[in-house]
Amino acid sequence: MIKEIDDNNIQIIKGCIKEDQRSQKDLYTRYYALALGICLRYSNNKEDAIGILNDGFFKVFTNIKKYDFEKPFSAWMSKIMRNTGIDFYRTKIRLGSVVDISSYEHIIIDDETISQKLNYDDLLMMVHRLPPAYRTAFNLYAIDGYKHDEISEMLGIAVGTSKSNLHKARERLAEMVRSQNSILGKIEEDN
């Protein structure tokens, strides 16, 4: 975990404001894992995530003069990475490379909560397997805490579409959990 207010962090940020390449490298190294984790949530694969990450760091370095030292740097940078991921998603929609989500069959969700069944890594892997529209709505709502009207505005979709995509994401995740539990149950029976 990065200590936000340490003198070293402040010096690195001030160096980045002066466009010092060593400071930029230090900042990139220091926040790489956090930023990549965010970018992976908004991409289909690691290559896309790296592209989002690099675009995001470019925006960080370009706009670092606007950073308010009174606020946590990680929150400021995370917002830039998240917005860069959303921009990536919007571009994919415009280029027509997002899967048509209306063609998927949906299974009704149980009352069981997903969080009771999974650890973080399992959930992240399952979220990553969702279609891009579902994954983006789920990330923004369930993980980043945005409301549907905010998601609607960010993605250029109707509020109802945001709600529908979240509902369908939850259904798909619940099915993945049921499937995983079924497989684990069979493995335990065989042993």
N, C-alpha and C positions, 0 to 999 in steps of 0.2 A: 504494500500500500504506500502511496506517495504522500508524504507529509506536505500539505498544501502551503504552509506559511514559512517554511524554512528559508534561511537566507540564500542558500544555494539555488533554490527554485526561483526566487525573486531575481537573482543575478542572471540566471539563464534567460528568463523572460525579458529582462532589460536588455540583454545582449541581442535577443531576437528582434527587439524593437529597433536596435541599431543595425539590424541585418547582418549580424556577425554569424558566419557560417558554422563556427564551432558551437555556438550557443544553439543554433537551429538543430544541429546534429544531436546535441545533448537533450534538447526538448523532445525531439523525435524519438530518441532511444528511451527516454524516461516515460513517455506516454504511449508508446507503440502498442503495448498489450491492451490497455484500456480502449484505445481507439479502434484497434482491430476487432475487439469483441463487439463493439457497436456496429462496425461495418459488416461483420459477418451476419448480423441479424437482418440486414437489408439487401443481401446479395444471394445469388443462386449458388455461388461457389467461391473458393478462396481467391481465385484470380480476379473475379469481380470485386471482392472485398478489398483486395490490395489496391485496385484502381480507385475505389471509393476513398480508401485511406489516404492515398497519395493526393487525390483532389482535395480532400478535407484538410490535410496538412498544408497544402498550398494556400488554401483559404485562411487557415490559422496564421500562417506567416504573413500573408498579405494584410490581414486585419488586426494583427496583434497590438497595434497602436491603440485600438479601441477597447482593449481589455481593461477592466476595472479591477485594480489590485485589492479592492475591498471584498471582492467575491472570490469563491474558489475557482481556480483556473480549470480544474477538471470539469466542472459544470459548464463553463463557457466553451471549452473545447468539445465536450460531449455534444452540446447543442449544434455546433458546427458540423461534427461528424454525422449526427442524426439527419440534419438538413441536407447534407451532401448525399446521404443514402436515399433520402426522399427524392432529391433531384434525379438521381440515377434511376429510381423506379419510374418517375414520370417520363424520363427519356425513353425507357424501354416500352412504356405504354404508347408513346407517340410513334415509335418505330415499329409497333405491332408485334413485339417479341414476347409479350406476356401471354400466357396460356389463357384461353377463354374459360373462365371459371364456371360459366353456366352449364358446361357439359359434364360436370362432376355429379355423381350420385352422392346423396348425403344420408347419414345414419343418425337417428335420434340419440341425443346424449343422455346418459344416466345422471342421477343426482350426485354421484360420486365426484369429488373434485379432483382435477388433474394433479394438483400439487401434493395430494396425499399419496399418489402413486409413484412419483418420479423424483429423482435428484436433479439438480440443475443441469448437468451435462446431458442427461437423457432428454430432458425437456428441450434444451437448446437444439439438439440433434433433430428432434421431432418437428420443432418449429421450422427448422431449416428445410425440412422436406415438404412443407406446405406450399401450395401455389403462391406466387409472388403477391397477388392481391390480398389473399388471406393472411399471409405472413406479415405484410406491412401493416395491415389493420390491427392484427394481434399485437405486434411490437409497439405500435404507437399507443394503443389503448391500455393493454395489460401490463406492459413493461415500462413504457415511458410516461404513462399517466395522462395522456391527452384525452379530451372529450371528443365525442363524435363530430360536433360542429367544427372543432379545430382540425380534426383529421380530414373532414370534408374540404375545408379550405386549403389545407396543405397539399392534398392530392388532386384537387380539382374534380371531386366526385360528390354525388348527393349524400346527404346525411344518412338516408336509408341504405345506400350502398355500403357505407362504412359499417353500419349496424349489421347488415346482412353478412358482410365479409367477416366480421368478428364472430358472429354466431356460427358461420360455416367453419371458421378456423377452429373454434372450440369443439365442434362436432368431429372434425377430422382428427384433432388431437386426442379426443376421448376414444375414438376408434383405434388410434395407434396404441394408446395405453391398454385397451382391452386386448388387442392383438399381442402386444408384448407380454402381458400377464398370462395369456393363454399359452404362449410359447414357453415361458418360465415355468408354468404349472406342469406342462408335459415333460420338461427336462427334470423337474423334481420327482415326478412319478417314475421316470425311467431309472433314476438313481436309487 
